[in-house]
Amino acid sequence: MSSFRRLENRILLRRMLSERGFSVRMHSYEYYVIKDKFVSVIFLEPEFNRVLVHKISWNPKNSSSAVKEIYSIIKEIDPSIDVHVEEDKES
C-alpha cells in the first residue's frame, strides 16, 4: 500500500503542487490541477499502490510540462508508487 493512504501525505501533495505554482482543488483522492488553464486530474489509488495522472487534450503544451512536474512531486513523496500517465480522450 502507498503512503498516500495517510491524509498527511495527500495534504502534502496538495501543498507541494501549490508551492510550485499550481492551483489545486482536492477531493479526498482526486486533485484538479490548474496552471493558468486546466492541466491535469490526479487520481490516487493507494490501496493498489497506483496513481493515475490525466493529461488534458485541449491544453497539450501546458498539460505535458505540468504532468512531468506532477510526476516528480508524486515520486518525491512516495518513490515506490506506480504512476500511470493517461491522455485525456477527446469526444
C-alpha positions, 0 to 999 in steps of 0.5 A: 500500500502507498503512503498516500493512504495517510491524509498527511501525505495527500495534504502534502501533495496538495501543498507541494503542487501549490508551492510550485505554482499550481492551483489545486482543488482536492477531493479526498483522492482526486486533485484538479490541477490548474496552471493558468488553464486546466492541466491535469486530474490526479487520481490516487489509488493507494490501496493498489499502490497506483496513481493515475495522472490525466493529461488534458487534450485541449491544453497539450503544451501546458498539460505535458510540462505540468504532468512531468512536474506532477510526476516528480512531486508524486515520486518525491513523496512516495518513490515506490508508487506506480504512476500511470500517465493517461491522455485525456480522450477527446469526444 
